Amino acid sequence: MSSSPHRKIWIVDTVVDLFFGIDIVLTFFVAYIDSRTQLLVRDSRKIAVR
C-alpha cells in the first residue's frame, strides 16, 4: 500500500505545523531573563506581553 507524494507532504506539513503551534503555546509559559535588569521574569502577564 503506497501513499501518494501529496499525502506524504501533507502529513509532514501537518506535523511541522503542530510542533510550531506547541512552541507558540509553550512560549507563553517560559520565563526569560530581562536584558535590562538581568533578572528572571516569571510573571505570566509580562511573559505574554513580551
WOBEL-V149978 format. One record per backbone hydrogen bond with DSSP energy under -0.5 kcal/mol. NH is the residue of the N-H (numbers start at 1). CO is the residue of the C=O. E is the energy in kcal/mol with one decimal. If there is no record, write none. Layout:
NH/CO/E  NH/CO/E
This chain:
8/4/-1.9  9/5/-2.3  10/6/-2.2  11/7/-2.3  12/8/-2.3  13/9/-2.7  14/10/-2.3  15/11/-2.2  16/12/-2.4  17/13/-2.3  18/14/-2.3  19/15/-2.3  20/16/-2.3  21/17/-2.4  22/18/-2.5  23/19/-2.2  24/20/-2.1  25/21/-2.1  26/22/-2.6  27/23/-1.8  28/24/-0.7  28/25/-1.0  29/26/-1.8  30/26/-0.7  30/27/-0.5  31/29/-0.5  32/41/-1.4  34/32/-0.6  34/39/-2.8  38/34/-2.4  41/32/-3.7  42/40/-0.6  47/43/-2.3  48/44/-2.3  49/45/-2.1  50/46/-2.0
